[in-house]
Amino acid sequence: MRKSIGLLLTLCWCASAQKTEAITDEAKVPAYTLPAVLALKSGQPVTDAKSWTTKRRPEILAIYEAEVYGKSPARPPKLNYEVKSVEKQALGGKATRKIVTIFFSDKPDAPKMDLLLYLPAAAAKPAPVILGLSFGGIHTVANDPGVPLAEQWTRDNRKQPSAEKSRGGEASRWQVEKILAAGYGLATVYYEQIEPDFAGGMKYGIRPLFFKPGQTEPEPGDWGAVAAWAWGASRAMDYLEKDKDVDARRVGLIGHSRLGKAAIWAGAQDARFTFIISNESGEGGAAISRRDYGERTTALNTRFPHWFDGNYKKYNDRENEMPFDSHMALALMAPRGLYVASAEGDQWSDPKGEFLGAANASPVWELFGKKGIGTMTMPDLHEPVGDSVRYHIRAGKHDVTEYDWEQYLKFAKAQWGR
Ligand code: GCU
């Protein structure tokens, strides 16, 4: 992870005077009680799919808009895009490669993003596609000299032309050849073209396009950067719906880490995503916030003040007062597919908390006659569990690996039926 933190910080996060250490010992985790996912605010139990869809789901979505990610603008009436290139013999003849620029506004200097799309060369019909938010410019996704180098934001928050040596820098995280061999396409967009990821990066991203006259800073309830990245994923989906080579009824969304948080929020709001994959999304993502293990709300809000709605800061050191928890956010995907994954070496993201988020969301799928995780016991390493909701934990560090993709491709096949 480009911006991952060192072990020291992970184990000793001096976020506030009251709380100096992140717990990574299961025996020290205090007891907590989760809010009920299947009860209305009034207390009335939710026992059927219709009441979930028409009553409880909108309640939870509204809570997350007001308290966590902030309210996103609606889908723009028109999508402006330009197909920059189409190469039919990419990746040694295995793929058709398209590069498409998506414009967020008519203003000439407004942000725009480049979408890289690989489709299986031999596809006889429109291909299902996995869309991903990526941490690097599109040239980092595969070792493909045909993709032009993109400008990227650097650690000191400057935009610079990328060096040739960064080409393919994320290739192991995307497993393009495996995806193509499964008969699917891969689309990626670089998240910092939607909003650069540093406090103060907002002014270079899309949020100011939606400010009220005279507004210069977000107000409580306004969307944060995570929601902006999620919104960008939906704009990529707008394009995929227009591409005749894409089976737009079969598009899944993947995000890793902070982009896993964004994928959860994108999937919650945009029902066109037939599944989402949260890879090690951790706190503010799939992990149960009430579990005092690994990263906590104060650390998140302090180190990344631009990620969430300002109201989320109310819950610093007050997780037990949240009228929500991650199982409720994950349940917003029902009855579509949900995959949550963890890594043993990524205790900061709280693997067990991620599992419990998915497990406690699962009863909502049962209302639709689908099977969720099917167990409340955390599985062993490399033992994926569940059906429409799946979970695995693998050995190794915070990353997206070949093993992860092997599981995601099996899940995609089960979800898509092809
Ligand atoms: C930090 C942060 C996490 C986040 C991760 C990432 O570790 O504390 O919440 O998921 O960065 O995006 O890499």
Boltz pocket constraint, residues with backbone or C-beta under 6 A from the ligand:
constraints:
  - pocket:
      binder: B
      contacts: [[A, 1], [A, 3], [A, 4], [A, 5], [A, 256], [A, 257], [A, 258], [A, 259], [A, 280], [A, 281], [A, 282], [A, 283], [A, 295], [A, 300], [A, 348]]
      max_distance: 6.0
